[in-house]
Amino acid sequence: MEPAKYRPSLVERAIAVVVAWLVRALGATLRYEHEGGDVLGELLSSGNAAIIFGWHELVLIACCDLTHYAPYVMVSQSRDGERATRVAEKLRWHVVRGSSSRGGARGLLQMLRALREPVLVGHLVDGPRGPRRELKPGLVAMAQRSGAAIVPTVYGTRWKWCAPSWDRLQIPLPFARIVRRHLPARCVPADLDAAGAEKLRVELQAELTRAYEELDRELLGQPAP
């Protein structure tokens, strides 16, 4: 049984430093194009909290892009989550521990407290273990209870390597051109019932899937089906 409090070794701490440095170095070479203006900056400057969400496979690309917002993110309480937390914190992300499989209720409460202020929260809606590209209900619950605007977001690049992991993690190649595309922001009504929340979840999943596929085709120069 895993101990309640995991204490990383000196080697693991050193690895976190190296990984964070590599992510920053890679991010410095990437060329980001943000379509639709600074949607996130406008929301935050107007005093609103925002939740940007997308697929787990885009976490590295998004991490390199969003660091200057010092956003919040929920990370699993597993040992892998502990490793990810050390890297994320060195990249100036605020980490809340919890996931759909472990510590979710406590993590949600901490996120709701953070969302009382004009902060950015990043949410990987098919994490931490998948299924890939299946939007889980936590996003709708968080947005409904916090009143924060949700911003569906996709990234695309032609120059990348996809890891053989469950999420097919995308690792952009140095100096790659990356497009960030926001879908229209929206707020979830506080009085939405369970059936309405599930309908919205399915709608957001389809919207995100369609937007990602469209951007991918555009970057590859392929016609619409």
C-alpha positions, 0 to 999 in steps of 0.5 A: 500500500502506498504511504499517505505522504509520499516523499520524493527522493533526491534523484526525483527532485533533480529530475523535476528540475531538469524536466521543468527546464526542458519544458521552458527551453522548448517553449521558448522556441515555439511560435504560437498564433492565438486566433480571436484575440486575447480572450483569456486576458479580457475575461481576467482583466474584467474581474472574471474567473475563467476555465480553459479546457481541452484534451489531455494530449495537449497538456504540454503544448498548453503548458508552454503557452499559458505559464504567464497566467500562473494558472491553477490545475487539478492533478491526480493524487497518485504517485505520477501526479506527485511527479507532475506536481513538482514539475508544474509548480516549477513552471509557476502553475498552482496545483490542486490535488485531486481527480475523478478517481481520487480526492475529487470532492476535496480538489473541487472545493479547493478549485471553487475557492480559487475561482472566487478571484479572477484567475485562470484554471486549466482543466484536462477534461478526459484525464487523468486516465481517460478514456481518450477524448471523453469529456467528464462531468467535473467541468460542468459541475465546477463551472456551474458552482463557481459561475466562471466562464468556460473557454473550450480550446484546441491547439494544433501543429504539424510538427510534433511527436505523439507518445505511445501513451493512452492519451497520445501525448503531443510533444511539439518539435523545437521551433514548431508553429502552433495555433491556439483556437478558442471556441466561444466562451459560455457560462453554465446556469446555476439552476441547470438540472442533472439532465441538462448538465449531461446534455451540455457535457455531450454537446461540449464533447462534440464541439471540442472534438469537431473543432480539434479535427477541423484545425488539424485538417486545416494545418495539414491542408486537407479539405473538409469531409 
